Amino acid sequence: GWGVARWGQDRPRSGGVADNMKRKQTATDAAKGAVKMSSDVASLPIDPTAGSLSEKIAAELDRSKLRPVSTVGENMTPTVLVACGSYSPPTVLHTRIFETARDFFVESKDSVKIDIIGGYISPVHAAYGKKGLAPMDDRVEMVRRSLASSDWVSCDEWETKQNEWTRTRLSLDRMHVEVNKGNTSGKDIKVMLLCGADILDSMVTPGVWTESDLHLLLSHGIVCIKRSGSDPEKLINSNDLLYKYRQNIYLIREWVENNVSSTSVRRAVKRGMSIKYFVDDGVIDYINEKKLYLE
Protein backbone atom coordinates (compact mmCIF):
# COMPACT_ATOMS: atom_id res chain seq x y z
CA GLY A 1 0.00 0.00 0.00
CA TRP A 2 0.94 3.64 -0.27
CA GLY A 3 2.26 5.44 2.80
CA VAL A 4 1.69 9.15 4.05
CA ALA A 5 3.31 12.61 4.52
CA ARG A 6 3.18 15.39 7.13
CA TRP A 7 3.54 19.14 7.32
CA GLY A 8 4.58 21.82 4.81
CA GLN A 9 1.66 22.78 2.58
CA ASP A 10 1.01 26.11 0.90
CA ARG A 11 -2.73 26.11 0.28
CA PRO A 12 -3.73 26.90 -3.31
CA ARG A 13 -5.29 30.34 -3.62
CA SER A 14 -7.75 31.66 -6.18
CA GLY A 15 -5.24 34.30 -7.32
CA GLY A 16 -2.94 31.64 -8.74
CA VAL A 17 0.85 31.62 -9.15
CA ALA A 18 1.31 35.40 -9.02
CA ASP A 19 -0.35 35.63 -5.63
CA ASN A 20 1.69 32.72 -4.32
CA MET A 21 4.95 34.32 -5.47
CA LYS A 22 3.95 37.57 -3.77
CA ARG A 23 3.09 35.63 -0.62
CA LYS A 24 6.48 33.91 -0.61
CA GLN A 25 8.23 37.26 -0.90
CA THR A 26 6.20 38.64 1.99
CA ALA A 27 7.12 35.64 4.10
CA THR A 28 10.80 36.06 3.19
CA ASP A 29 10.75 39.72 4.15
CA ALA A 30 9.13 38.86 7.49
CA ALA A 31 11.72 36.17 8.14
CA LYS A 32 14.59 38.68 7.83
CA GLY A 33 13.60 40.17 11.17
CA ALA A 34 12.87 36.87 12.85
CA VAL A 35 13.75 36.59 16.51
CA LYS A 36 15.70 33.66 17.88
CA MET A 37 13.57 30.55 18.20
CA SER A 38 12.68 29.31 21.65
CA SER A 39 14.17 26.01 22.80
CA ASP A 40 11.00 23.99 22.18
CA VAL A 41 10.96 24.81 18.47
CA ALA A 42 14.69 25.15 17.76
CA SER A 43 14.94 21.48 16.85
CA LEU A 44 12.17 21.68 14.26
CA PRO A 45 13.15 21.95 10.58
CA ILE A 46 11.78 25.49 10.18
CA ASP A 47 11.90 26.84 6.63
CA PRO A 48 13.51 30.32 6.91
CA THR A 49 11.19 31.66 4.20
CA ALA A 50 8.18 30.71 6.32
CA GLY A 51 9.08 32.78 9.38
CA SER A 52 9.26 31.00 12.73
CA LEU A 53 6.93 29.81 15.44
CA SER A 54 8.54 32.22 17.90
CA GLU A 55 7.01 35.09 15.91
CA LYS A 56 3.51 33.71 16.24
CA ILE A 57 0.86 34.50 18.85
CA ALA A 58 0.36 31.74 21.40
CA ALA A 59 -3.08 30.14 21.78
CA GLU A 60 -4.19 27.38 24.12
CA LEU A 61 -4.73 24.00 22.49
CA ASP A 62 -7.96 22.22 23.41
CA ARG A 63 -6.77 18.89 24.82
CA SER A 64 -10.14 17.76 26.14
CA LYS A 65 -10.58 15.07 23.50
CA LEU A 66 -6.98 13.86 23.24
CA ARG A 67 -6.59 10.27 24.36
CA PRO A 68 -3.70 9.74 26.81
CA VAL A 69 -0.50 8.32 25.32
CA SER A 70 -0.55 5.76 28.13
CA THR A 71 -3.41 4.01 26.30
CA VAL A 72 -1.27 3.42 23.20
CA GLY A 73 0.21 -0.03 22.69
CA GLU A 74 3.94 -0.61 23.15
CA ASN A 75 4.74 -0.97 19.44
CA MET A 76 2.28 1.66 18.22
CA THR A 77 2.94 5.32 17.32
CA PRO A 78 0.52 7.83 18.91
CA THR A 79 -0.69 10.11 16.12
CA VAL A 80 -2.81 13.23 15.76
CA LEU A 81 -4.55 14.10 12.48
CA VAL A 82 -4.87 17.75 11.42
CA ALA A 83 -7.01 19.10 8.59
CA CYS A 84 -6.52 22.70 7.46
CA GLY A 85 -8.85 24.73 5.25
CA SER A 86 -11.49 27.44 4.90
CA TYR A 87 -14.55 25.68 6.39
CA SER A 88 -16.98 28.27 5.11
CA PRO A 89 -19.08 26.46 6.14
CA PRO A 90 -17.86 23.07 7.44
CA THR A 91 -19.79 20.24 5.78
CA VAL A 92 -20.40 16.60 6.67
CA LEU A 93 -17.59 15.72 4.26
CA HIS A 94 -15.09 17.73 6.30
CA THR A 95 -15.88 15.79 9.45
CA ARG A 96 -16.48 12.41 7.83
CA ILE A 97 -12.91 12.10 6.51
CA PHE A 98 -11.62 11.89 10.08
CA GLU A 99 -13.73 8.79 10.73
CA THR A 100 -12.66 7.24 7.41
CA ALA A 101 -8.99 7.81 8.24
CA ARG A 102 -9.22 6.44 11.77
CA ASP A 103 -11.06 3.32 10.57
CA PHE A 104 -8.20 2.65 8.14
CA PHE A 105 -5.54 2.81 10.85
CA VAL A 106 -7.58 0.64 13.20
CA GLU A 107 -7.94 -2.01 10.50
CA SER A 108 -4.24 -1.72 9.53
CA LYS A 109 -2.79 -1.54 13.04
CA ASP A 110 -0.82 -4.80 12.72
CA SER A 111 1.10 -3.52 9.69
CA VAL A 112 1.05 0.29 9.94
CA LYS A 113 1.50 0.56 13.73
CA ILE A 114 -0.25 3.94 14.01
CA ASP A 115 -2.77 4.69 16.77
CA ILE A 116 -4.90 7.82 16.25
CA ILE A 117 -5.29 9.55 19.63
CA GLY A 118 -6.95 12.76 18.42
CA GLY A 119 -7.79 15.07 15.56
CA TYR A 120 -8.08 18.80 14.88
CA ILE A 121 -9.70 21.05 12.30
CA SER A 122 -7.80 24.31 11.84
CA PRO A 123 -9.75 27.08 10.05
CA VAL A 124 -7.61 29.43 7.95
CA HIS A 125 -6.98 33.11 8.69
CA ALA A 126 -9.08 35.74 6.90
CA ALA A 127 -5.92 37.03 5.20
CA TYR A 128 -5.96 33.88 3.09
CA GLY A 129 -8.34 35.89 0.95
CA LYS A 130 -10.40 33.10 -0.58
CA LYS A 131 -13.75 34.08 -2.06
CA GLY A 132 -16.74 33.18 0.12
CA LEU A 133 -14.91 33.25 3.46
CA ALA A 134 -17.20 34.06 6.37
CA PRO A 135 -15.64 36.03 9.27
CA MET A 136 -13.10 34.00 11.26
CA ASP A 137 -15.09 33.91 14.51
CA ASP A 138 -18.12 32.61 12.61
CA ARG A 139 -16.14 29.86 10.92
CA VAL A 140 -14.56 28.80 14.21
CA GLU A 141 -17.97 28.60 15.87
CA MET A 142 -19.43 26.60 12.97
CA VAL A 143 -16.53 24.12 13.16
CA ARG A 144 -17.07 23.77 16.90
CA ARG A 145 -20.75 23.06 16.38
CA SER A 146 -20.03 20.52 13.67
CA LEU A 147 -17.68 18.68 16.04
CA ALA A 148 -19.90 18.85 19.13
CA SER A 149 -20.84 15.19 18.87
CA SER A 150 -17.28 13.95 18.21
CA ASP A 151 -15.41 12.42 21.12
CA TRP A 152 -11.97 12.77 19.51
CA VAL A 153 -11.87 15.69 17.01
CA SER A 154 -11.64 19.33 18.15
CA CYS A 155 -11.39 22.79 16.61
CA ASP A 156 -8.04 24.57 16.85
CA GLU A 157 -8.31 28.33 16.37
CA TRP A 158 -4.57 29.12 16.52
CA GLU A 159 -4.38 30.15 12.85
CA THR A 160 -7.24 32.62 13.30
CA LYS A 161 -5.50 34.20 16.32
CA GLN A 162 -2.51 35.32 14.26
CA ASN A 163 -2.03 38.72 12.66
CA GLU A 164 -1.58 37.19 9.22
CA TRP A 165 -2.11 34.09 7.10
CA THR A 166 0.05 31.16 8.23
CA ARG A 167 1.46 28.46 6.00
CA THR A 168 0.19 25.01 6.82
CA ARG A 169 3.76 23.93 7.45
CA LEU A 170 4.02 26.21 10.49
CA SER A 171 0.56 25.23 11.71
CA LEU A 172 1.58 21.58 11.83
CA ASP A 173 4.97 22.35 13.38
CA ARG A 174 3.15 24.25 16.13
CA MET A 175 0.68 21.38 16.60
CA HIS A 176 3.60 18.97 17.03
CA VAL A 177 5.05 21.19 19.76
CA GLU A 178 1.71 21.57 21.54
CA VAL A 179 0.60 17.94 21.61
CA ASN A 180 4.01 16.88 22.91
CA LYS A 181 4.09 19.39 25.78
CA GLY A 182 4.18 17.49 29.05
CA ASN A 183 4.54 14.19 27.21
CA THR A 184 6.80 12.08 29.41
CA SER A 185 5.88 8.73 27.87
CA GLY A 186 9.08 8.48 25.84
CA LYS A 187 6.99 8.27 22.68
CA ASP A 188 6.90 11.23 20.32
CA ILE A 189 3.33 12.07 19.28
CA LYS A 190 3.26 12.14 15.50
CA VAL A 191 1.26 14.82 13.67
CA MET A 192 -0.03 14.09 10.17
CA LEU A 193 -1.88 16.21 7.63
CA LEU A 194 -5.30 14.87 6.68
CA CYS A 195 -6.53 16.01 3.27
CA GLY A 196 -8.37 15.19 0.06
CA ALA A 197 -6.83 14.03 -3.20
CA ASP A 198 -6.95 17.60 -4.54
CA ILE A 199 -4.02 18.45 -2.27
CA LEU A 200 -1.84 15.94 -4.11
CA ASP A 201 -2.83 17.68 -7.34
CA SER A 202 -1.67 20.99 -5.88
CA MET A 203 1.71 19.48 -5.00
CA VAL A 204 2.57 19.08 -8.66
CA THR A 205 1.25 22.53 -9.60
CA PRO A 206 4.12 25.04 -10.08
CA GLY A 207 4.19 27.95 -7.63
CA VAL A 208 1.81 26.46 -5.07
CA TRP A 209 4.30 24.76 -2.75
CA THR A 210 7.96 25.37 -1.88
CA GLU A 211 10.22 22.42 -2.58
CA SER A 212 11.58 22.39 0.97
CA ASP A 213 8.06 22.23 2.41
CA LEU A 214 7.13 19.38 0.09
CA HIS A 215 10.16 17.31 1.08
CA LEU A 216 9.38 17.78 4.77
CA LEU A 217 5.68 17.15 4.32
CA LEU A 218 6.22 13.98 2.36
CA SER A 219 8.98 12.69 4.61
CA HIS A 220 6.70 12.83 7.67
CA GLY A 221 3.50 11.52 6.13
CA ILE A 222 0.13 12.55 4.65
CA VAL A 223 -3.24 10.89 4.99
CA CYS A 224 -5.11 11.38 1.73
CA ILE A 225 -8.77 10.46 1.32
CA LYS A 226 -9.56 9.48 -2.26
CA ARG A 227 -12.96 9.28 -3.89
CA SER A 228 -14.31 8.03 -7.21
CA GLY A 229 -13.14 10.18 -10.07
CA SER A 230 -9.73 10.81 -8.53
CA ASP A 231 -6.63 8.85 -9.47
CA PRO A 232 -3.90 9.72 -6.94
CA GLU A 233 -1.97 6.53 -7.71
CA LYS A 234 -1.45 7.68 -11.29
CA LEU A 235 -0.41 11.13 -10.07
CA ILE A 236 2.15 9.62 -7.68
CA ASN A 237 3.59 7.38 -10.37
CA SER A 238 3.92 10.27 -12.80
CA ASN A 239 5.73 12.64 -10.41
CA ASP A 240 9.29 11.92 -9.25
CA LEU A 241 8.97 13.67 -5.87
CA LEU A 242 5.69 12.02 -4.94
CA TYR A 243 7.02 8.67 -6.13
CA LYS A 244 10.14 9.05 -3.98
CA TYR A 245 7.97 9.38 -0.88
CA ARG A 246 5.19 7.03 -2.00
CA GLN A 247 5.53 4.85 1.11
CA ASN A 248 4.68 7.92 3.22
CA ILE A 249 1.44 8.76 1.42
CA TYR A 250 -1.50 6.88 2.88
CA LEU A 251 -4.22 6.70 0.24
CA ILE A 252 -7.54 5.76 1.81
CA ARG A 253 -10.64 5.06 -0.23
CA GLU A 254 -13.94 6.60 0.87
CA TRP A 255 -16.44 4.06 -0.38
CA VAL A 256 -19.53 6.07 0.49
CA GLU A 257 -19.94 8.85 -2.05
CA ASN A 258 -19.95 12.30 -0.49
CA ASN A 259 -19.35 15.26 -2.79
CA VAL A 260 -20.87 17.99 -0.63
CA SER A 261 -18.79 21.16 -0.95
CA SER A 262 -18.82 24.44 0.95
CA THR A 263 -19.37 26.22 -2.36
CA SER A 264 -22.53 24.24 -3.08
CA VAL A 265 -23.81 24.88 0.46
CA ARG A 266 -23.23 28.63 0.14
CA ARG A 267 -25.02 28.63 -3.22
CA ALA A 268 -27.99 26.76 -1.74
CA VAL A 269 -28.26 29.24 1.15
CA LYS A 270 -28.17 32.18 -1.24
CA ARG A 271 -30.96 30.62 -3.31
CA GLY A 272 -33.11 29.90 -0.26
CA MET A 273 -32.76 26.12 -0.62
CA SER A 274 -32.49 23.57 2.20
CA ILE A 275 -29.01 22.53 3.37
CA LYS A 276 -30.23 20.00 5.92
CA TYR A 277 -28.02 16.87 6.04
CA PHE A 278 -25.28 18.73 4.12
CA VAL A 279 -24.08 20.36 7.33
CA ASP A 280 -24.71 19.80 11.03
CA ASP A 281 -28.00 21.14 12.38
CA GLY A 282 -26.07 23.41 14.74
CA VAL A 283 -24.32 24.93 11.73
CA ILE A 284 -27.67 25.50 10.00
CA ASP A 285 -28.95 27.30 13.08
CA TYR A 286 -25.85 29.48 13.20
CA ILE A 287 -26.01 30.37 9.49
CA ASN A 288 -29.64 31.40 9.91
CA GLU A 289 -28.93 33.32 13.10
CA LYS A 290 -26.04 35.28 11.60
CA LYS A 291 -27.64 35.54 8.14
CA LEU A 292 -24.48 34.22 6.50
CA TYR A 293 -24.00 33.59 2.77
CA LEU A 294 -27.01 35.62 1.64
CA GLU A 295 -24.96 37.92 -0.56
BELKABEL-V479231 format. One record per residue. RES is the residue in one small letter. PHI is phi in degrees with one decimal (none if undefined). Layout:
# BELKABEL-V479231
res=(RES;RES)
phi=(PHI;PHI)
This chain:
# BELKABEL-V479231
res=(g;w;g;v;a;r;w;g;q;d;r;p;r;s;g;g;v;a;d;n;m;k;r;k;q;t;a;t;d;a;a;k;g;a;v;k;m;s;s;d;v;a;s;l;p;i;d;p;t;a;g;s;l;s;e;k;i;a;a;e;l;d;r;s;k;l;r;p;v;s;t;v;g;e;n;m;t;p;t;v;l;v;a;c;g;s;y;s;p;p;t;v;l;h;t;r;i;f;e;t;a;r;d;f;f;v;e;s;k;d;s;v;k;i;d;i;i;g;g;y;i;s;p;v;h;a;a;y;g;k;k;g;l;a;p;m;d;d;r;v;e;m;v;r;r;s;l;a;s;s;d;w;v;s;c;d;e;w;e;t;k;q;n;e;w;t;r;t;r;l;s;l;d;r;m;h;v;e;v;n;k;g;n;t;s;g;k;d;i;k;v;m;l;l;c;g;a;d;i;l;d;s;m;v;t;p;g;v;w;t;e;s;d;l;h;l;l;l;s;h;g;i;v;c;i;k;r;s;g;s;d;p;e;k;l;i;n;s;n;d;l;l;y;k;y;r;q;n;i;y;l;i;r;e;w;v;e;n;n;v;s;s;t;s;v;r;r;a;v;k;r;g;m;s;i;k;y;f;v;d;d;g;v;i;d;y;i;n;e;k;k;l;y;l;e)
phi=(none;-81.1;-92.2;-150.3;-132.4;-117.9;-80.4;137.9;-89.4;-95.8;-67.7;-62.0;-125.8;-61.6;-74.4;84.5;-61.9;-60.0;-66.1;-66.9;-64.3;-62.9;-65.7;-63.3;-63.9;-61.1;-64.5;-64.9;-60.8;-66.5;-68.7;-60.9;-102.8;-63.8;-83.0;-64.4;-70.8;-70.1;-62.3;-78.7;-119.3;-62.5;-84.9;-78.7;-78.4;-70.9;-77.0;-60.0;-81.4;-103.9;78.3;-141.8;-63.8;-65.6;-87.1;-89.1;-81.1;-72.5;-148.2;-66.5;-89.2;-74.3;-101.2;-62.2;-108.4;-72.4;-79.3;-59.1;-63.1;-62.7;-88.2;-85.8;-60.5;-56.9;-99.1;-102.9;-103.7;-65.1;-138.1;-115.4;-97.4;-129.1;-114.1;-114.8;171.1;-81.4;55.8;-128.8;-97.0;-71.6;-109.7;-64.8;-66.6;-60.8;-86.9;-63.3;-63.6;-66.3;-66.0;-61.0;-66.1;-64.2;-56.9;-59.8;-72.1;-66.3;-69.6;-104.9;-60.3;-71.3;-106.9;-87.6;62.9;-116.1;-118.7;-77.8;-104.7;177.8;-148.3;-140.6;-106.4;-118.8;-66.9;-76.9;-68.6;-60.3;-67.2;-57.4;78.4;-73.5;-62.5;90.3;-71.8;-77.3;-52.6;-57.6;-61.3;-68.6;-67.9;-61.2;-64.7;-65.7;-64.4;-59.3;-66.2;-69.4;-104.7;-57.6;-90.3;-81.3;-99.5;-144.9;-114.5;-125.3;-96.1;-115.1;-98.6;-55.1;-59.6;-75.7;-87.5;-80.7;-89.5;-155.6;-65.8;-118.6;-64.2;-56.7;-54.3;-68.7;-61.1;-77.7;-59.9;-63.0;-60.4;-60.9;-63.4;-66.2;-70.1;-95.0;-63.8;75.2;-81.6;-108.6;-74.8;88.9;-107.5;-74.1;-80.7;-80.7;-119.7;-127.0;-76.5;-107.2;-153.5;-95.5;-63.5;-64.1;-68.2;-62.0;-59.0;-67.3;-70.0;-104.9;-94.1;-56.4;86.3;-89.2;-121.5;-84.9;-63.2;-64.1;-65.4;-62.7;-60.1;-68.7;-58.2;-73.4;-73.4;-92.3;123.2;-130.7;-106.3;-114.8;-89.4;-109.2;-127.5;-59.4;98.6;-104.1;-135.5;-64.0;-60.2;-63.6;-62.2;-63.6;-67.7;-94.2;-122.8;-61.8;-67.6;-63.2;-66.1;-58.9;-105.0;-58.0;-72.4;-103.5;-110.6;-87.5;-94.2;-121.4;-80.1;-95.0;-80.3;-94.1;-60.9;-152.9;-111.2;-66.9;-119.8;-61.9;-60.2;-68.0;-68.0;-60.8;-64.6;-64.2;-62.0;-61.1;-90.5;75.0;-95.0;-71.4;-119.5;-62.4;75.5;-87.0;-134.1;-63.4;-58.8;-63.9;-70.3;-59.8;-59.4;-68.8;-59.9;-67.1;-63.0;-91.2;56.0;-81.3;63.9;-86.6;-100.7)
